[in-house]
Amino acid sequence: MSAKKSHKSWRDRLHEILYEADTPAGKWFDIILLIAIIASILFVMLESVDSIDSKFHRFLNAAEWVITILFTIEYIGRIIAVKKPLKYMLSFYGIIDLLSTIPKYLSFFLVGSQSLVALRALRLLRIFRILKLARYIGASTTFMRALKVSRVKIMVFLSFVFILCIILGTIMYLVESGQNSGFTSIPRSVYWAIVTLTTVGYGDIAPVTPLGQFLASMIMILGYSIIAIPTGIVSAEMTKAQRKNIQTNTQICSNCLADNHKDKAEFCYNCGNELHD
């Protein structure tokens, strides 16, 4: 293995602060960032209350502008700190960072757009990296991998459920149409089947005939068994993943933004770029 660089450039140091939760500076930055995100969301919530906004509008507006400017500087810093800025900008966190920054600027042109800063709540997902607790990092990694592996099975299952809802909705339309029970069309009956099969049960449409009520009862019971299937699929994949449990850290490659590297890894598993110490 080659030795790590003895001297780090300012971009490397900026990358460690903005992207890494393994270093003291990076951890403190992320904690401060979380506090700012929570404060921003709180300010937006308070501003939506007329009685509070009328008394503290100037303070809430000024505080929101300060936080927006800080987030803008952070967003620009993240773009500068990586070798491929476009990759970050098009990544999940890159898009969330942008969407949580522009609403305040859009408020000059679009009324009500400021409420979109509630999207900043998604940035709280960074907390799993900030806490740097191996069990949480490992659990989140295992869960994401299980979802990724299970996606085909889940899509097949959802397709089956959708087809089943169409069939059940059509049958209920044939049984209940003309009975003034709300089943006025097949699409509306399919909507009822989806609501019933998922055990939501709004109650806006209900069968009135004995046969319709019997079918509805069967669909309700079927719904309880169907809900458990996706959970079983993901749980099975998580069990398999835990048997192959590999310790990972919070390092992010500055070249390709890949994460979940093995502990003590010196090079990125995706592109081979040297990782920061």
WONORPE-V874030 format. One record per residue. PHI is phi in whole degrees, -180 to 180 (* if undefined). D_FIRST is the distance of its C-alpha to the first C-alpha in Angstrom with 1 decimal. Layout:
PHI & D_FIRST
PHI & D_FIRST
//
This chain:
* & 0.0
-82 & 3.8
-74 & 6.6
-71 & 9.2
-65 & 12.4
-79 & 14.9
-121 & 17.8
-106 & 18.6
-76 & 21.3
-63 & 24.4
-69 & 23.5
-63 & 20.2
-66 & 22.4
-64 & 25.1
-62 & 22.7
-63 & 21.7
-71 & 25.4
-83 & 26.7
-111 & 24.2
-101 & 22.4
-109 & 24.2
-87 & 21.5
-96 & 22.4
-57 & 25.8
-64 & 26.9
-65 & 25.9
-68 & 27.7
-65 & 30.8
-61 & 31.0
-67 & 31.0
-66 & 33.6
-62 & 35.8
-63 & 35.3
-63 & 36.5
-61 & 39.5
-65 & 40.4
-64 & 40.2
-63 & 42.5
-62 & 44.8
-62 & 45.1
-62 & 45.9
-63 & 48.5
-63 & 50.1
-66 & 50.5
-63 & 52.1
-67 & 54.4
-67 & 55.4
-79 & 56.6
-91 & 59.2
-57 & 62.2
-65 & 63.6
-78 & 60.3
-63 & 59.6
-66 & 63.1
-90 & 62.5
-122 & 58.9
-59 & 58.3
-62 & 57.4
-65 & 55.0
-64 & 53.2
-67 & 53.1
-65 & 51.7
-63 & 49.1
-67 & 48.0
-68 & 47.8
-61 & 45.6
-66 & 43.2
-63 & 43.2
-66 & 42.4
-62 & 39.5
-67 & 38.2
-65 & 38.7
-62 & 36.6
-63 & 33.8
-61 & 34.0
-65 & 33.8
-62 & 30.9
-66 & 28.9
-67 & 29.7
-70 & 28.5
-75 & 25.2
-107 & 23.8
-79 & 23.0
-123 & 25.4
-55 & 28.4
-63 & 30.5
-65 & 28.0
-68 & 28.5
-62 & 32.2
-96 & 32.7
-78 & 30.7
-58 & 32.6
-68 & 32.0
-63 & 32.5
-68 & 35.9
-63 & 36.9
-61 & 36.0
-69 & 38.2
-65 & 41.0
-86 & 41.1
-103 & 41.5
-77 & 44.1
-57 & 47.0
-65 & 48.2
-70 & 48.3
-69 & 50.0
-62 & 52.7
-70 & 54.2
-112 & 55.0
-119 & 55.1
-71 & 57.0
89 & 55.3
-69 & 51.8
-63 & 50.6
-63 & 50.8
-68 & 47.7
-66 & 45.6
-61 & 45.8
-63 & 42.8
-63 & 40.8
-60 & 41.0
-65 & 38.4
-71 & 35.9
-68 & 36.4
-63 & 34.0
-66 & 31.3
-60 & 32.4
-67 & 30.2
-81 & 27.1
-70 & 28.8
-62 & 29.9
50 & 26.3
-100 & 27.8
-57 & 25.6
-69 & 28.7
-74 & 29.9
-63 & 26.6
-64 & 26.2
-66 & 29.9
-67 & 29.9
-65 & 26.9
-62 & 28.6
-64 & 31.9
-66 & 30.6
-66 & 29.0
-64 & 32.2
-63 & 34.3
-65 & 32.2
-68 & 32.6
-87 & 36.3
-60 & 37.3
-68 & 38.9
-63 & 40.9
-67 & 42.0
-64 & 43.1
-63 & 45.1
-63 & 46.6
-64 & 47.5
-64 & 49.1
-63 & 51.2
-64 & 52.3
-63 & 53.3
-63 & 55.3
-63 & 56.9
-65 & 57.9
-64 & 59.6
-65 & 61.5
-65 & 62.5
-64 & 63.5
-65 & 65.6
-62 & 67.4
-65 & 68.1
-65 & 69.5
-65 & 71.9
-78 & 73.0
-102 & 73.3
-63 & 74.4
84 & 77.8
-104 & 77.8
56 & 77.1
-109 & 73.9
103 & 71.4
-86 & 70.2
-87 & 71.5
-156 & 68.9
-67 & 66.1
-58 & 63.3
-67 & 64.8
-71 & 65.0
-66 & 61.4
-58 & 60.5
-62 & 62.5
-63 & 60.7
-65 & 57.3
-62 & 58.5
-74 & 60.0
-66 & 57.3
-86 & 54.7
62 & 57.2
-76 & 57.4
62 & 61.2
-67 & 62.5
86 & 66.0
-75 & 67.1
-129 & 68.0
-147 & 69.5
-70 & 71.3
-118 & 75.0
-85 & 76.0
-57 & 75.7
-65 & 73.6
-63 & 71.3
-67 & 70.9
-65 & 70.1
-64 & 67.5
-62 & 66.0
-62 & 65.8
-65 & 63.9
-67 & 61.5
-62 & 60.9
-65 & 60.1
-62 & 57.9
-61 & 56.0
-63 & 54.9
-75 & 53.4
-69 & 51.7
-60 & 49.9
-77 & 48.0
-65 & 46.5
-59 & 43.7
-61 & 42.7
-65 & 42.6
-63 & 40.4
-67 & 37.8
-62 & 38.1
-64 & 37.5
-70 & 34.3
-66 & 33.1
-63 & 33.9
-63 & 31.7
-66 & 28.8
-67 & 29.1
-70 & 28.8
-108 & 25.3
-59 & 24.5
-124 & 20.9
-69 & 20.2
-122 & 19.4
-124 & 19.4
-102 & 21.1
-66 & 18.3
-120 & 19.6
-66 & 17.7
-76 & 19.4
-94 & 19.5
-116 & 21.0
65 & 21.9
-71 & 20.5
-126 & 20.5
59 & 20.2
-78 & 16.5
-66 & 15.4
-58 & 15.1
69 & 11.8
-70 & 10.5
-103 & 8.2
-131 & 9.6
-67 & 13.2
-71 & 14.3
-93 & 17.2
-122 & 16.3
83 & 12.5
-68 & 13.1
-69 & 10.8
-85 & 12.5
-76 & 14.2
-76 & 13.7
//
